[in-house]
């Protein structure tokens, strides 16, 4: 009697096997899952530290304590002098809120804050007048006559040339250091064989959850490249590099006409497998204020222009494209199998489709929630699956807007 209600045939068995294989494998084709070794420890996760200690052989702690050395007495590496570059433009309020945090860093070596101002930006000039008595603050201006180049990149270039120190910390007025140890934690990665240090930037809690999720999703792909291959770009505002490297290799030459992409082009041009360090310790984080709708849209549109002119774009995009295709194909197979099984009354296949869906959702939630906890992001579990599915569709929407846009909107060379 059971065979009248449960139709078990070769087609059912094959489709069920395919569903289960996809459900058990595609969640691991995921930027959140490909977390390089060492990232968890760098983020200061206590649970991970305890797990690593549990894996150590018995007596390991005793041998470390009895080897006759006292690591606490080893002299700390001196930190290099640093110049922080800020290039505010019509955001004097943000500068007034965050500038004191940059001027009040707990840093054992010399550092300065160089602010490059657009001529005529009265609000920013008024803010700087109120901080004129700060000995660490230095101000310079962009000339009104500059043409045929990105004024943002020009401001950065002028700030770097005006800086008196070899190491340059580039960030934005919309960002604030999480702690007074921010600069020291970033500079701790500086060494003779390094030319650049990449840090992490998070959006503040006022930012819609999807935007925080998307930034972290993108950051996972970039962090893996930073650690395991050649860095491609930087999607934050937390970048430390050598002035001599920038000057000797002609700075932004080759992409000055592109209005934005100042962090992306720097990393893409100068970073390689050996000269770049990544700092993820929470003390090194910056927090960026919630972007407006226009800022969020422009960030995506200008990146679509910038990536046309950067190296290694195809290689960078390949893992993301594979992951998205695998994820969507898995859901399509589940839906198609469920519909087919209902029409043909293959109820075992219906049950397998339901099991495959549950496995997919549970695995993807588990993988994603672990990363969210590591980066202190509080995003509802109910939102994760829609957010993952929505990323590629949001990008397709921006791609359509980019294709319809006037390409002269992305460069400073106007007809």
Secondary structure, DSSP 8 states (H G I E B T S, - for coil): -HHHHS---HHHHHHHHHHHHHHHHGGGSSTTT---TTHHHHTT-HHHHHHHHHHS-TTHHHHHHTSS--GGGS-------EEEEE--SS-HHHHHHHHHHHHT---SS-EEEEEEEETT-HHHHHHHHHTTT-TTEEEEEE-TT--SS-HHHHHHHHHHHH--SSEEEE--TTEEESSTTHHHHHHTT--TT-SEEE--EEE-TTS-HHHHHHHHHHHHHHHHHHHHS-----SSS-EEEEHHHHHHTTTTTTSTTBSS-HHHHHHHHH--TTTEEE---GGG-EEE----HHHHHHHHHHHHHHGGGSTTHHHHHHHHHHHHHHHHHHHHHHHHHHHHHHHHT-HHHHHHHHHHHHHHHHHHHHHHHHHHHHTT----HHHHHHHHHHHHHHHHHHHHHHHHS-GGGGBS---
